[in-house]
Each structure stands twice: as C-alpha cells, then as structure tokens.
Amino acid sequence: MQSPREVIDALMRKKPAERVGLVDGPWGDTLRKWTTQGYPTNEKGEPVGPVEHFGFDMAGAGGGVDWHPLMGQDKVIEETDAWKIVRNGSGAQLKWWKNKSGTPEHVAFDMTSREVWETKYRPHLIGTAEKRATPAKIEAARKELARHREAGRWAHYGSLFIWENMRGSMGDITLYESMVLDPGWIHDYCRVYTDLLKECYRLLIEGAGRPDGVWLYEDLGYKQRLFCSPKCYGELIFPYYAEMVEFFHSYDLPVVLHTCGFTEPALDLIVEAGFDGLNPMEVKAGNRPLWIAEHYGQKLCLIGGLDARVLESKDRELIRREVTALVEGMKARGASYVYASDHSISTNVDLGDFQFAIDVYREHMYY
C-alpha cells in the first residue's frame, strides 16, 4: 500500500496512485470552535493539529520569509478590541481582525509610484536573502520536514509570491494603473522579488533539506473574473511564475499554485508556466471543478473543489451527494485529484459535518 507521501508524489507526477489524496485547511478559530464539539486539545489546551487529527496527506513545513523591504517594522497605528490597523514594512496600512480569521482591508499605501519604490524600498531588498532565510527559519523548517517525513506525509514549503506581494505593497489601484501606464515598474518589481525568493529558497533547500514540493500562494481572481486580463497576466506576471517553477523543477520539486477566485481563464497560462498542481477551484467564484478535470485533469493535479457552502449547510444528505459526485466525477475523468474544500473551512462548519464529509470521501477514495 502506498504511503501518503507516495500517493501525493504519484498524483503530482501524473503517475498511477492507489487513491485520491486528502487535505484541507480549517481556520484557527474554526478549530477553537470545534473544541467545544469534541475536537481534542493538547496539554496546553490548544487544538491539536488538523493534519495529524484528520490524517491529511500533505503538510506545510515552512518556507515563508519576511518579504517586506523594511523587515520587522510592522507597526500598529490604530486598534480597537475587534481590529487593528498595521503599517507593514512596505508602507501599506492594512486593517486586520484581531479575534477571527479573514483577509485584511486595504486602508492606505505609501508605494504609489516608481520613484517611491526605487528610493525607499527597492534598495532594502537587494542582496538580503541571508537576512530573510535566517538560521532560525532554516532550523525550524528542517525540524518540521523531519517530523512530517517520519509520519510518512508529503511535506512542502510554501510562500506568497509577486502578485500577492504587489497587492499588499502598492494596493490595487496603483497596481492596476501601473500595469497599463508603467509596465516597466511592474517588471522591475517582479524581477527583484523573483531573484530574492530564488536565493531564499536556495538557502532553505540547501540548509534545511529538499521537501517533497512547493506551494505558491497567489490569488488571481474574484467572482466570475480574473483581477486582470489573461493578456496582462501573460505579459507581466506569468513569465516570472515560469522562471520560479523552473527553479523548483531544477530540484525535482513539483509546484502547486494556490489561487482563490475565478481561475478558468488562466488555466492555459498556468499549464504553460509549468505548474504541477492547482488549488482550490473555488466554486462560488464561478469555477467548475469537473469541467476543469475534463480539460486539465491529466495536466494538473487538482486539489479542492468541494463547495464549502455544502459543508456549511449541515445537510448530511447534501454533503454525501456532493462529496460522492465530486470524488467519483474526478475519478471518472481520469484526473489526478486530492479531495479538499474549495476554500478554507470557516466557523460556519460544524466538526461532525466536516468529519462526515471525510468519511464519505474515504468510502470513494480508491481509484
């Protein structure tokens, strides 16, 4: 019987696998809610890790670095009991919830021109990989990698990349305007960060060890639309994706692209860039997971695709029907598939319903 690591490796490399893989991502506050519904805690009273508890096949083992030009300079400039506004090391002010999960609200940005980028921020990124991929981060990744390897899991490093970094540095308005009016700035930004991330990962891989793969987190769309046209993505962003994927492939590492929002118009670009996997195929944004499987299931390992609203419905008959249709539909189309929701698991999902969905998956998981 294949180990979890062998199952995911086979799926990523489009080789025969005994079964469909399993992974998901409950929010931290969801796990805390579940402890009131019987979810176990550790000796500190904290929720145990969902990877271990549910038996997920994939697990993160580090890889994130401080990508801001001014490292360690996050500053809270306003807060209440519910939220706080933080100015990050790229000069952006973002409003974060304090006691629940969620994406931040964009408040204000300093990096609104190429001149600001070139004078205040760019110089702090050049030649700084060793200050970011620190010995402490390398040692932490080494320990996590060893822990997951011992358990037989497929362990990956993961990081934000250029698109998410630009949105969190420039803000959407400056970013979209500059893609049209000053594409040279976009290219320079992407060049600097691609070079930096490659060097950080070289240090990490050579210092902590080679993982089983890498995830890049880059949300490219919202409901029914990409954030910009495939043409703009193809000219300004995806060349750097292809270069980053090629870098990881030089270490024989499969690469998964995580992108929330509507993804379908970018699928050809994603395949051409060399990505090996795609997550999460968000249904409520307009994606059709089985259509994607029909057309791309032999080109990409597909991860996700169960409409999270099904789990939120608390309707066990609906959950059984939808999980069965998704897993059997993927198998019928010959797709390399890892079962998961189409987004992280919110506090609207009860523990029993989430476990029930996994039980249904297990009934149908063998190819």
C-alpha positions in Angstrom: 0.0 0.0 0.0 1.3 3.5 -0.9 2.1 5.8 2.0 0.5 9.3 2.0 3.8 10.7 0.6 3.8 8.2 -2.2 0.2 8.8 -3.1 0.7 12.6 -3.4 4.0 12.2 -5.2 2.4 10.0 -7.8 -0.6 12.3 -8.2 1.7 15.3 -8.7 3.8 13.5 -11.3 0.7 12.1 -13.1 1.6 8.6 -12.3 -0.7 5.8 -11.0 -1.9 6.3 -7.5 -3.9 3.9 -5.4 -6.3 6.5 -4.2 -7.4 10.1 -4.2 -5.4 12.3 -1.8 -6.8 14.2 1.2 -6.1 17.7 2.6 -7.9 20.7 3.9 -7.5 23.9 5.8 -9.7 24.7 8.8 -9.2 28.2 10.2 -7.7 28.6 13.6 -10.9 30.0 15.1 -12.8 27.1 13.5 -10.6 24.6 15.4 -11.2 26.6 18.6 -14.9 26.4 18.0 -14.6 22.6 17.3 -13.0 22.1 20.7 -16.5 22.8 22.2 -17.8 20.0 19.9 -15.3 17.3 20.9 -12.2 18.2 19.0 -9.1 17.2 21.0 -6.7 19.6 22.6 -3.0 19.3 23.7 -1.5 19.7 27.1 -1.7 23.5 26.8 -5.4 23.4 26.0 -4.9 24.3 22.3 -6.5 22.4 19.4 -4.3 19.6 18.1 -3.0 20.0 14.5 -5.7 19.1 11.9 -3.0 17.4 9.7 -2.5 14.8 12.5 -6.1 14.5 13.7 -7.7 14.0 10.3 -4.9 12.2 8.7 -4.2 14.7 5.9 -1.7 13.5 3.3 0.0 16.9 2.8 1.6 19.3 5.3 3.4 22.6 5.2 7.0 22.5 6.6 7.9 26.2 6.4 9.3 28.4 3.7 7.7 31.7 4.4 10.1 34.7 4.8 9.6 38.3 5.7 9.2 39.7 2.2 8.8 43.4 3.2 11.7 45.7 2.2 11.8 47.0 5.8 11.9 43.8 7.8 10.5 43.6 11.3 9.0 47.1 11.1 5.3 46.3 11.3 3.7 49.0 13.5 0.2 49.1 14.9 -1.1 52.6 14.3 -4.7 52.2 15.4 -6.7 49.5 17.2 -9.9 48.6 19.0 -11.0 45.4 20.8 -12.1 44.0 17.4 -9.4 45.1 14.9 -6.1 46.8 14.4 -4.6 48.8 11.5 -1.0 47.8 10.9 1.6 49.6 8.7 3.8 46.9 7.3 7.4 47.1 6.1 6.3 48.0 2.6 4.5 51.2 3.9 1.0 49.7 3.5 -1.7 50.2 6.1 -4.0 47.1 6.4 -6.9 46.6 8.8 -6.9 43.1 10.4 -9.5 41.4 12.6 -7.9 40.6 16.0 -10.1 37.6 17.1 -11.1 35.9 13.9 -9.7 34.9 10.5 -10.1 36.9 7.4 -8.4 38.9 4.7 -7.3 42.5 5.6 -9.0 45.7 4.4 -6.8 47.9 2.4 -6.6 51.3 4.1 -3.6 53.3 2.7 -0.4 52.9 0.7 2.9 54.6 0.5 4.4 52.8 -2.5 2.3 54.7 -5.1 5.0 55.5 -7.7 8.1 54.0 -9.2 10.1 56.8 -7.6 8.9 55.8 -4.1 9.7 52.1 -4.9 13.2 52.9 -6.2 14.2 55.3 -3.4 12.5 54.0 -0.2 12.0 50.3 -0.7 13.9 48.6 -3.6 17.4 49.1 -2.1 16.4 47.2 1.1 15.6 44.0 -1.0 18.9 43.7 -2.9 21.3 41.1 -1.5 19.2 40.4 1.6 18.3 36.7 1.3 20.6 35.7 4.2 18.8 38.2 6.4 15.4 36.6 5.5 16.2 32.9 5.2 17.8 33.0 8.7 19.4 30.1 10.5 16.4 30.0 12.8 13.9 29.7 9.9 16.1 27.1 8.3 16.3 25.1 11.5 12.6 25.3 12.1 11.9 24.1 8.5 14.4 21.2 9.0 12.6 20.1 12.1 9.1 20.3 10.5 10.3 18.5 7.4 11.8 15.7 9.6 8.6 15.4 11.6 6.3 15.0 8.6 8.7 12.7 6.9 8.7 10.4 9.9 4.9 10.3 9.7 5.0 9.5 6.0 3.4 12.7 4.8 4.1 14.7 1.6 5.8 17.8 3.1 6.0 21.1 1.3 7.5 24.6 1.6 5.2 27.5 0.8 5.3 31.2 0.2 3.5 34.2 -1.2 4.9 35.4 -4.4 4.9 38.5 -6.6 1.2 39.1 -7.2 0.2 39.0 -3.6 3.2 41.0 -2.6 2.3 43.8 -5.1 -1.3 44.0 -3.9 0.0 44.2 -0.3 2.6 46.8 -1.2 1.1 49.1 -3.8 -2.6 48.4 -3.3 -5.0 47.5 -6.1 -5.4 51.0 -7.7 -1.7 51.7 -8.1 -1.0 48.1 -9.2 -3.6 48.1 -12.0 -2.9 51.6 -13.2 0.9 50.8 -13.4 0.3 47.6 -15.3 -1.1 49.8 -18.1 0.9 53.1 -17.6 4.2 51.9 -16.3 4.7 48.2 -17.0 8.5 48.7 -16.7 8.0 49.2 -12.9 5.9 46.0 -12.7 8.7 44.1 -14.5 11.3 45.6 -12.2 9.3 44.7 -9.0 8.8 41.1 -10.2 12.5 40.8 -11.2 13.7 41.9 -7.8 11.3 39.7 -5.9 11.9 36.6 -8.2 15.6 36.9 -7.7 15.2 37.3 -3.9 12.8 34.4 -3.5 15.0 32.1 -5.6 18.0 32.9 -3.4 16.0 32.5 -0.2 14.8 29.1 -1.3 18.2 28.0 -2.4 19.4 28.7 1.2 16.4 27.0 2.6 16.6 23.8 0.5 20.4 23.5 0.9 20.2 24.2 4.6 17.0 22.5 5.8 16.7 19.8 3.1 14.7 19.2 0.0 11.0 19.0 0.6 8.5 16.9 -1.5 7.2 20.0 -3.2 6.4 23.7 -3.0 3.2 25.8 -2.9 3.0 29.3 -4.2 0.0 31.4 -2.9 -1.2 33.9 -5.5 -5.0 34.8 -5.6 -5.5 35.8 -9.2 -9.3 36.4 -9.3 -12.5 37.2 -7.6 -16.1 36.3 -8.5 -16.5 35.4 -12.2 -13.5 37.4 -13.2 -9.7 37.5 -13.0 -8.2 40.6 -11.5 -6.8 41.5 -14.9 -6.9 40.0 -18.4 -5.0 36.9 -19.3 -3.1 39.0 -21.8 -1.8 41.3 -19.0 -1.0 38.3 -16.7 0.7 36.6 -19.6 2.9 39.6 -20.4 3.7 40.9 -16.9 3.3 38.2 -14.3 3.5 34.6 -15.7 7.0 34.9 -17.1 8.2 35.1 -13.5 6.0 32.2 -12.5 7.5 30.1 -15.2 11.0 31.1 -14.0 10.2 30.3 -10.4 8.7 26.9 -11.4 11.7 26.1 -13.5 13.9 26.9 -10.5 12.0 24.5 -8.3 11.9 21.9 -11.0 15.7 22.0 -11.1 15.5 20.5 -7.6 12.9 17.9 -8.9 10.2 19.6 -6.8 6.5 19.7 -8.0 4.9 23.1 -7.6 1.3 23.8 -6.7 -0.4 27.2 -7.5 -2.9 28.2 -4.9 -5.3 30.8 -6.3 -8.6 31.7 -4.9 -11.3 33.3 -7.1 -12.2 32.6 -10.7 -9.4 30.7 -12.3 -10.6 29.1 -15.5 -9.5 31.8 -18.0 -5.9 31.5 -16.6 -5.7 27.7 -16.8 -3.7 27.6 -20.1 -1.2 30.1 -18.6 -0.9 28.0 -15.5 -0.2 24.9 -17.5 2.2 26.7 -19.8 4.1 28.1 -16.8 4.8 24.5 -15.8 2.8 24.3 -12.5 2.1 20.7 -11.4 -0.9 21.3 -9.2 -3.8 23.7 -8.8 -5.8 24.6 -5.7 -8.6 25.3 -4.7 -11.0 25.6 -7.7 -13.4 27.9 -5.8 -17.0 27.1 -6.8 -18.7 30.2 -5.5 -16.3 32.3 -7.6 -17.6 30.5 -10.8 -15.2 27.6 -11.2 -16.5 24.2 -12.4 -14.2 21.6 -10.9 -15.4 18.7 -13.1 -15.1 20.8 -16.2 -11.6 21.6 -15.2 -11.0 17.9 -14.6 -12.3 17.1 -18.1 -9.9 19.5 -19.8 -6.9 19.7 -17.4 -7.1 16.7 -15.1 -4.2 15.0 -16.8 -2.1 18.2 -16.9 -2.5 19.4 -13.3 -3.0 17.6 -10.0 -6.3 19.2 -8.9 -6.7 19.9 -5.2 -10.0 21.1 -3.7 -13.3 21.8 -5.5 -15.9 20.9 -2.8 -18.1 23.9 -2.4 -17.6 24.9 1.3 -21.2 26.0 1.4 -22.2 22.4 1.2 -20.4 21.7 4.5 -22.0 24.8 6.0 -25.4 23.6 5.1 -25.5 21.0 7.9 -27.4 18.8 5.5 -25.9 15.3 5.6 -27.8 14.0 2.6 -26.5 17.0 0.5 -22.9 16.5 1.9 -23.0 12.8 0.9 -24.3 13.6 -2.5 -21.9 16.3 -3.3 -18.8 14.6 -2.0 -19.6 11.4 -3.8 -20.3 13.3 -7.1 -17.1 15.2 -6.9 -14.8 12.3 -6.0 -16.4 9.9 -8.4 -16.5 12.6 -11.1 -12.8 13.2 -10.8 -12.0 9.5 -10.9 -14.3 9.0 -14.0 -12.4 11.7 -15.8 -9.0 10.2 -15.0 -8.0 13.3 -13.0 -5.1 13.4 -10.6 -7.1 14.5 -7.6 -6.7 15.5 -3.9 -10.0 15.9 -2.1 -10.5 19.2 -0.3 -12.9 22.0 0.1 -12.8 24.9 -2.4 -11.8 27.3 0.3 -10.6 27.2 3.9 -13.1 25.8 6.5 -14.9 28.6 8.3 -16.6 28.7 11.7 -19.9 28.1 9.9 -18.9 24.4 9.6 -19.5 22.0 12.4 -17.0 19.4 13.4 -19.4 16.5 12.8 -20.3 17.6 9.3 -16.6 18.1 8.4 -15.8 14.6 9.7 -18.8 13.1 7.9 -17.6 14.5 4.6 -14.2 12.9 5.1 -15.9 9.6 5.9 -17.8 9.8 2.6 -14.5 10.6 0.8 -12.9 7.5 2.3 -15.8 5.4 1.0 -14.9 6.5 -2.5 -11.2 7.3 -2.4 -9.7 4.3 -4.3 -9.1 4.6 -8.0 
